[in-house]
Amino acid sequence: MAKNTLSSEFRNLDVDQYNEDNYKEDDGEPQSPPIGIDEATIVSHINSGNHADALKLLLTNAPVASKGKNEQVKDMALNLVLKVLLSVNKSQMDQIIGVLDQTHLDVLMKYIYRGFERPSEGSSAILLIWHEKVYNVGGVGCIVRVLTDRKRV
């Protein structure tokens, strides 16, 4: 006689949890908006020539996991990052990118793509240069991680 195969007790892994109807987006722990990072701090770093410190500070405290009502925080962070990126000379870009680790490069690439979404006067050309330089260091993996990540900046 044949055995009843309708039972799912033999499974070691619950494959039903991966069904599209049961999928719930993993939000992770929601991050609060960056505390202590205001425009005056970033502008003082830019004026003193510490572009790398300003960029690293912004990338470390990026509002990646915040959703919904924090769009204003994300827009403010984008404007600050663009202000730093647009104020850097081409000769300093490689030095600044060399200081960043892989996580910072991924967040920077997210900001570059978001900057492409909202072009301003002359920003697209500079963002293309930043994209090339970050790609040279981070490789294709950096772009793939950014395009597949659900968390936006």
FIKOLZA-1660 file (N, C-alpha, C; in steps of 0.1 Angstrom, whole numbers, plus 5000, padded with zeros to 4 digits):
% residues 153
   i   px   py   pz ch aa at
   1 5008 4988 5000  A  M  N
   1 5000 5000 5000  A  M CA
   1 5009 5013 5000  A  M  C
   2 5003 5023 4994  A  A  N
   2 5011 5036 4993  A  A CA
   2 5009 5044 5006  A  A  C
   3 5019 5052 5009  A  K  N
   3 5019 5060 5021  A  K CA
   3 5012 5073 5018  A  K  C
   4 5006 5079 5028  A  N  N
   4 5000 5092 5026  A  N CA
   4 5010 5103 5025  A  N  C
   5 5011 5110 5014  A  T  N
   5 5022 5120 5012  A  T CA
   5 5016 5135 5014  A  T  C
   6 5004 5136 5019  A  L  N
   6 4999 5149 5022  A  L CA
   6 5004 5155 5035  A  L  C
   7 5010 5147 5043  A  S  N
   7 5015 5152 5056  A  S CA
   7 5028 5160 5053  A  S  C
   8 5030 5170 5060  A  S  N
   8 5043 5178 5059  A  S CA
   8 5052 5177 5071  A  S  C
   9 5049 5166 5079  A  E  N
   9 5057 5164 5091  A  E CA
   9 5072 5160 5087  A  E  C
  10 5074 5155 5075  A  F  N
  10 5087 5151 5072  A  F CA
  10 5097 5162 5068  A  F  C
  11 5092 5174 5067  A  R  N
  11 5100 5186 5063  A  R CA
  11 5108 5190 5075  A  R  C
  12 5121 5193 5072  A  N  N
  12 5130 5199 5081  A  N CA
  12 5129 5215 5081  A  N  C
  13 5125 5220 5069  A  L  N
  13 5125 5234 5067  A  L CA
  13 5111 5237 5062  A  L  C
  14 5105 5248 5068  A  D  N
  14 5092 5252 5064  A  D CA
  14 5093 5261 5051  A  D  C
  15 5090 5255 5040  A  V  N
  15 5091 5262 5027  A  V CA
  15 5079 5271 5025  A  V  C
  16 5069 5269 5032  A  D  N
  16 5057 5277 5030  A  D CA
  16 5060 5292 5035  A  D  C
  17 5069 5294 5043  A  Q  N
  17 5072 5307 5047  A  Q CA
  17 5078 5316 5036  A  Q  C
  18 5083 5310 5025  A  Y  N
  18 5088 5317 5014  A  Y CA
  18 5078 5320 5003  A  Y  C
  19 5065 5316 5005  A  N  N
  19 5055 5318 4996  A  N CA
  19 5053 5333 4994  A  N  C
  20 5050 5338 4982  A  E  N
  20 5049 5353 4980  A  E CA
  20 5037 5358 4988  A  E  C
  21 5027 5351 4990  A  D  N
  21 5015 5356 4997  A  D CA
  21 5018 5358 5012  A  D  C
  22 5028 5351 5017  A  N  N
  22 5031 5352 5031  A  N CA
  22 5043 5361 5034  A  N  C
  23 5049 5366 5023  A  Y  N
  23 5062 5374 5025  A  Y CA
  23 5059 5387 5032  A  Y  C
  24 5067 5390 5042  A  K  N
  24 5066 5403 5048  A  K CA
  24 5080 5409 5048  A  K  C
  25 5081 5422 5044  A  E  N
  25 5094 5428 5042  A  E CA
  25 5101 5430 5056  A  E  C
  26 5113 5426 5056  A  D  N
  26 5121 5428 5068  A  D CA
  26 5126 5442 5070  A  D  C
  27 5121 5449 5080  A  D  N
  27 5124 5463 5082  A  D CA
  27 5137 5464 5090  A  D  C
  28 5141 5454 5097  A  G  N
  28 5152 5455 5106  A  G CA
  28 5148 5465 5117  A  G  C
  29 5158 5470 5124  A  E  N
  29 5155 5479 5134  A  E CA
  29 5154 5493 5128  A  E  C
  30 5143 5500 5131  A  P  N
  30 5143 5513 5125  A  P CA
  30 5153 5522 5132  A  P  C
  31 5160 5530 5123  A  Q  N
  31 5170 5539 5128  A  Q CA
  31 5163 5552 5131  A  Q  C
  32 5168 5559 5141  A  S  N
  32 5163 5573 5143  A  S CA
  32 5171 5582 5134  A  S  C
  33 5165 5594 5132  A  P  N
  33 5173 5603 5123  A  P CA
  33 5186 5606 5129  A  P  C
  34 5196 5610 5121  A  P  N
  34 5209 5613 5126  A  P CA
  34 5208 5624 5137  A  P  C
  35 5214 5621 5148  A  I  N
  35 5214 5630 5159  A  I CA
  35 5227 5638 5160  A  I  C
  36 5227 5651 5161  A  G  N
  36 5239 5658 5162  A  G CA
  36 5245 5662 5149  A  G  C
  37 5240 5658 5137  A  I  N
  37 5245 5661 5124  A  I CA
  37 5236 5672 5119  A  I  C
  38 5241 5684 5118  A  D  N
  38 5233 5695 5112  A  D CA
  38 5241 5701 5101  A  D  C
  39 5235 5709 5094  A  E  N
  39 5241 5715 5083  A  E CA
  39 5253 5724 5086  A  E  C
  40 5253 5730 5098  A  A  N
  40 5264 5739 5102  A  A CA
  40 5276 5730 5105  A  A  C
  41 5275 5718 5110  A  T  N
  41 5287 5710 5112  A  T CA
  41 5293 5705 5099  A  T  C
  42 5284 5702 5090  A  I  N
  42 5289 5697 5076  A  I CA
  42 5296 5709 5069  A  I  C
  43 5290 5721 5070  A  V  N
  43 5295 5732 5063  A  V CA
  43 5309 5736 5069  A  V  C
  44 5310 5735 5082  A  S  N
  44 5323 5738 5088  A  S CA
  44 5334 5728 5084  A  S  C
  45 5330 5715 5082  A  H  N
  45 5340 5706 5077  A  H CA
  45 5344 5709 5063  A  H  C
  46 5334 5713 5055  A  I  N
  46 5337 5716 5041  A  I CA
  46 5346 5729 5040  A  I  C
  47 5343 5739 5048  A  N  N
  47 5351 5751 5048  A  N CA
  47 5365 5749 5053  A  N  C
  48 5367 5740 5062  A  S  N
  48 5380 5737 5067  A  S CA
  48 5388 5727 5058  A  S  C
  49 5381 5722 5048  A  G  N
  49 5388 5713 5038  A  G CA
  49 5387 5698 5042  A  G  C
  50 5379 5695 5052  A  N  N
  50 5378 5681 5057  A  N CA
  50 5366 5674 5050  A  N  C
  51 5366 5673 5037  A  H  N
  51 5356 5667 5029  A  H CA
  51 5354 5653 5033  A  H  C
  52 5365 5646 5035  A  A  N
  52 5364 5631 5038  A  A CA
  52 5357 5629 5052  A  A  C
  53 5360 5638 5062  A  D  N
  53 5353 5636 5075  A  D CA
  53 5339 5639 5074  A  D  C
  54 5335 5650 5066  A  A  N
  54 5321 5653 5064  A  A CA
  54 5313 5642 5057  A  A  C
  55 5319 5637 5047  A  L  N
  55 5313 5626 5039  A  L CA
  55 5311 5613 5048  A  L  C
  56 5322 5610 5055  A  K  N
  56 5322 5598 5063  A  K CA
  56 5311 5599 5075  A  K  C
  57 5310 5611 5080  A  L  N
  57 5300 5614 5091  A  L CA
  57 5286 5612 5085  A  L  C
  58 5284 5618 5073  A  L  N
  58 5270 5616 5067  A  L CA
  58 5267 5602 5063  A  L  C
  59 5277 5595 5058  A  L  N
  59 5274 5581 5054  A  L CA
  59 5273 5572 5066  A  L  C
  60 5280 5574 5076  A  T  N
  60 5278 5566 5088  A  T CA
  60 5264 5568 5095  A  T  C
  61 5259 5580 5094  A  N  N
  61 5246 5583 5100  A  N CA
  61 5235 5584 5090  A  N  C
  62 5236 5578 5079  A  A  N
  62 5226 5579 5069  A  A CA
  62 5212 5573 5073  A  A  C
  63 5201 5579 5071  A  P  N
  63 5188 5574 5075  A  P CA
  63 5183 5563 5065  A  P  C
  64 5190 5552 5065  A  V  N
  64 5187 5541 5055  A  V CA
  64 5174 5534 5058  A  V  C
  65 5172 5530 5071  A  A  N
  65 5160 5522 5074  A  A CA
  65 5148 5530 5077  A  A  C
  66 5149 5543 5078  A  S  N
  66 5137 5550 5081  A  S CA
  66 5127 5551 5070  A  S  C
  67 5114 5550 5073  A  K  N
  67 5104 5550 5062  A  K CA
  67 5093 5561 5065  A  K  C
  68 5085 5563 5054  A  G  N
  68 5073 5571 5055  A  G CA
  68 5075 5585 5059  A  G  C
  69 5072 5588 5072  A  K  N
  69 5072 5602 5076  A  K CA
  69 5086 5608 5077  A  K  C
  70 5097 5600 5075  A  N  N
  70 5110 5605 5076  A  N CA
  70 5116 5609 5062  A  N  C
  71 5108 5611 5053  A  E  N
  71 5112 5615 5039  A  E CA
  71 5119 5628 5040  A  E  C
  72 5115 5637 5049  A  Q  N
  72 5122 5650 5050  A  Q CA
  72 5136 5648 5055  A  Q  C
  73 5138 5639 5064  A  V  N
  73 5151 5636 5069  A  V CA
  73 5160 5631 5058  A  V  C
  74 5154 5622 5050  A  K  N
  74 5162 5616 5039  A  K CA
  74 5165 5627 5029  A  K  C
  75 5156 5636 5026  A  D  N
  75 5159 5647 5017  A  D CA
  75 5169 5656 5022  A  D  C
  76 5169 5659 5035  A  M  N
  76 5179 5668 5041  A  M CA
  76 5193 5661 5040  A  M  C
  77 5193 5648 5043  A  A  N
  77 5206 5641 5042  A  A CA
  77 5211 5641 5028  A  A  C
  78 5202 5638 5018  A  L  N
  78 5207 5639 5004  A  L CA
  78 5212 5652 5000  A  L  C
  79 5206 5663 5004  A  N  N
  79 5211 5676 5001  A  N CA
  79 5225 5679 5007  A  N  C
  80 5227 5674 5020  A  L  N
  80 5240 5676 5026  A  L CA
  80 5251 5668 5019  A  L  C
  81 5247 5655 5015  A  V  N
  81 5257 5647 5008  A  V CA
  81 5260 5653 4995  A  V  C
  82 5250 5658 4987  A  L  N
  82 5253 5664 4975  A  L CA
  82 5261 5677 4976  A  L  C
  83 5259 5684 4987  A  K  N
  83 5267 5696 4989  A  K CA
  83 5282 5692 4991  A  K  C
  84 5284 5681 4998  A  V  N
  84 5298 5677 5000  A  V CA
  84 5304 5672 4987  A  V  C
  85 5296 5663 4980  A  L  N
  85 5301 5658 4967  A  L CA
  85 5304 5668 4957  A  L  C
  86 5296 5678 4956  A  L  N
  86 5298 5689 4946  A  L CA
  86 5309 5698 4950  A  L  C
  87 5313 5699 4962  A  S  N
  87 5323 5708 4966  A  S CA
  87 5337 5702 4966  A  S  C
  88 5338 5689 4963  A  V  N
  88 5351 5682 4962  A  V CA
  88 5358 5684 4948  A  V  C
  89 5371 5687 4948  A  N  N
  89 5378 5688 4935  A  N CA
  89 5380 5673 4930  A  N  C
  90 5382 5672 4917  A  K  N
  90 5384 5659 4911  A  K CA
  90 5397 5653 4916  A  K  C
  91 5407 5661 4919  A  S  N
  91 5420 5655 4924  A  S CA
  91 5418 5649 4938  A  S  C
  92 5409 5653 4945  A  Q  N
  92 5407 5648 4959  A  Q CA
  92 5398 5636 4960  A  Q  C
  93 5391 5633 4949  A  M  N
  93 5381 5622 4950  A  M CA
  93 5387 5609 4953  A  M  C
  94 5398 5605 4946  A  D  N
  94 5404 5592 4949  A  D CA
  94 5409 5591 4963  A  D  C
  95 5414 5602 4969  A  Q  N
  95 5419 5601 4983  A  Q CA
  95 5407 5599 4992  A  Q  C
  96 5396 5606 4990  A  I  N
  96 5384 5605 4999  A  I CA
  96 5378 5591 4997  A  I  C
  97 5377 5585 4985  A  I  N
  97 5371 5572 4983  A  I CA
  97 5380 5562 4990  A  I  C
  98 5393 5564 4990  A  G  N
  98 5403 5554 4996  A  G CA
  98 5401 5553 5011  A  G  C
  99 5396 5563 5017  A  V  N
  99 5393 5563 5032  A  V CA
  99 5381 5555 5036  A  V  C
 100 5372 5554 5026  A  L  N
 100 5359 5548 5029  A  L CA
 100 5360 5532 5029  A  L  C
 101 5352 5526 5037  A  D  N
 101 5351 5511 5037  A  D CA
 101 5340 5507 5028  A  D  C
 102 5338 5494 5027  A  Q  N
 102 5328 5488 5017  A  Q CA
 102 5314 5493 5020  A  Q  C
 103 5310 5494 5033  A  T  N
 103 5297 5498 5037  A  T CA
 103 5294 5513 5033  A  T  C
 104 5304 5521 5036  A  H  N
 104 5303 5535 5032  A  H CA
 104 5302 5537 5017  A  H  C
 105 5310 5528 5009  A  L  N
 105 5309 5529 4995  A  L CA
 105 5295 5526 4990  A  L  C
 106 5289 5516 4996  A  D  N
 106 5275 5512 4992  A  D CA
 106 5265 5523 4995  A  D  C
 107 5266 5529 5006  A  V  N
 107 5257 5540 5009  A  V CA
 107 5260 5552 5000  A  V  C
 108 5273 5555 4997  A  L  N
 108 5276 5566 4988  A  L CA
 108 5270 5563 4974  A  L  C
 109 5271 5551 4970  A  M  N
 109 5265 5547 4957  A  M CA
 109 5250 5549 4957  A  M  C
 110 5243 5546 4968  A  K  N
 110 5229 5549 4969  A  K CA
 110 5226 5564 4968  A  K  C
 111 5234 5572 4974  A  Y  N
 111 5232 5587 4973  A  Y CA
 111 5235 5591 4959  A  Y  C
 112 5245 5585 4952  A  I  N
 112 5248 5589 4938  A  I CA
 112 5236 5586 4929  A  I  C
 113 5230 5574 4931  A  Y  N
 113 5218 5571 4923  A  Y CA
 113 5206 5580 4926  A  Y  C
 114 5205 5583 4939  A  R  N
 114 5194 5592 4943  A  R CA
 114 5196 5606 4937  A  R  C
 115 5209 5610 4937  A  G  N
 115 5212 5623 4931  A  G CA
 115 5209 5623 4916  A  G  C
 116 5210 5612 4909  A  F  N
 116 5207 5611 4895  A  F CA
 116 5191 5613 4893  A  F  C
 117 5184 5609 4903  A  E  N
 117 5169 5610 4902  A  E CA
 117 5165 5625 4903  A  E  C
 118 5173 5633 4910  A  R  N
 118 5169 5647 4911  A  R CA
 118 5181 5656 4906  A  R  C
 119 5183 5656 4894  A  P  N
 119 5195 5664 4889  A  P CA
 119 5193 5679 4891  A  P  C
 120 5204 5686 4894  A  S  N
 120 5204 5700 4895  A  S CA
 120 5214 5705 4885  A  S  C
 121 5216 5718 4884  A  E  N
 121 5225 5724 4875  A  E CA
 121 5239 5719 4877  A  E  C
 122 5244 5711 4867  A  G  N
 122 5258 5707 4867  A  G CA
 122 5261 5695 4876  A  G  C
 123 5251 5690 4884  A  S  N
 123 5254 5679 4893  A  S CA
 123 5255 5666 4886  A  S  C
 124 5249 5663 4875  A  S  N
 124 5249 5650 4869  A  S CA
 124 5264 5647 4864  A  S  C
 125 5271 5657 4859  A  A  N
 125 5284 5654 4854  A  A CA
 125 5293 5650 4865  A  A  C
 126 5292 5657 4877  A  I  N
 126 5301 5654 4888  A  I CA
 126 5297 5641 4894  A  I  C
 127 5284 5638 4895  A  L  N
 127 5279 5625 4900  A  L CA
 127 5284 5614 4891  A  L  C
 128 5285 5616 4878  A  L  N
 128 5290 5605 4869  A  L CA
 128 5305 5603 4872  A  L  C
 129 5312 5613 4876  A  I  N
 129 5326 5611 4879  A  I CA
 129 5327 5603 4892  A  I  C
 130 5319 5607 4902  A  W  N
 130 5319 5600 4915  A  W CA
 130 5315 5585 4913  A  W  C
 131 5305 5583 4904  A  H  N
 131 5301 5569 4901  A  H CA
 131 5312 5561 4896  A  H  C
 132 5320 5567 4886  A  E  N
 132 5331 5560 4880  A  E CA
 132 5342 5556 4891  A  E  C
 133 5345 5566 4899  A  K  N
 133 5355 5564 4909  A  K CA
 133 5351 5554 4920  A  K  C
 134 5338 5554 4924  A  V  N
 134 5334 5545 4934  A  V CA
 134 5333 5531 4928  A  V  C
 135 5329 5530 4915  A  Y  N
 135 5329 5517 4908  A  Y CA
 135 5343 5511 4907  A  Y  C
 136 5353 5520 4904  A  N  N
 136 5366 5515 4903  A  N CA
 136 5371 5508 4916  A  N  C
 137 5367 5513 4927  A  V  N
 137 5371 5508 4940  A  V CA
 137 5361 5497 4945  A  V  C
 138 5348 5499 4944  A  G  N
 138 5339 5489 4949  A  G CA
 138 5335 5478 4939  A  G  C
 139 5337 5480 4927  A  G  N
 139 5334 5470 4917  A  G CA
 139 5319 5469 4914  A  G  C
 140 5316 5458 4906  A  V  N
 140 5302 5456 4902  A  V CA
 140 5294 5452 4914  A  V  C
 141 5300 5446 4924  A  G  N
 141 5293 5442 4936  A  G CA
 141 5286 5453 4943  A  G  C
 142 5293 5465 4943  A  C  N
 142 5287 5477 4949  A  C CA
 142 5275 5481 4942  A  C  C
 143 5274 5481 4929  A  I  N
 143 5262 5484 4922  A  I CA
 143 5251 5474 4924  A  I  C
 144 5255 5462 4924  A  V  N
 144 5245 5451 4925  A  V CA
 144 5238 5452 4939  A  V  C
 145 5247 5454 4950  A  R  N
 145 5241 5455 4963  A  R CA
 145 5232 5467 4965  A  R  C
 146 5235 5478 4958  A  V  N
 146 5227 5490 4959  A  V CA
 146 5214 5488 4952  A  V  C
 147 5214 5482 4940  A  L  N
 147 5202 5480 4932  A  L CA
 147 5193 5469 4938  A  L  C
 148 5198 5460 4945  A  T  N
 148 5190 5449 4951  A  T CA
 148 5185 5452 4965  A  T  C
 149 5191 5462 4972  A  D  N
 149 5188 5465 4986  A  D CA
 149 5174 5472 4986  A  D  C
 150 5166 5468 4995  A  R  N
 150 5153 5475 4996  A  R CA
 150 5153 5487 5004  A  R  C
 151 5163 5489 5012  A  K  N
 151 5165 5501 5021  A  K CA
 151 5170 5512 5013  A  K  C
 152 5163 5523 5012  A  R  N
 152 5167 5534 5004  A  R CA
 152 5172 5546 5013  A  R  C
 153 5180 5554 5007  A  V  N
 153 5184 5566 5014  A  V CA
 153 5176 5578 5010  A  V  C
% end
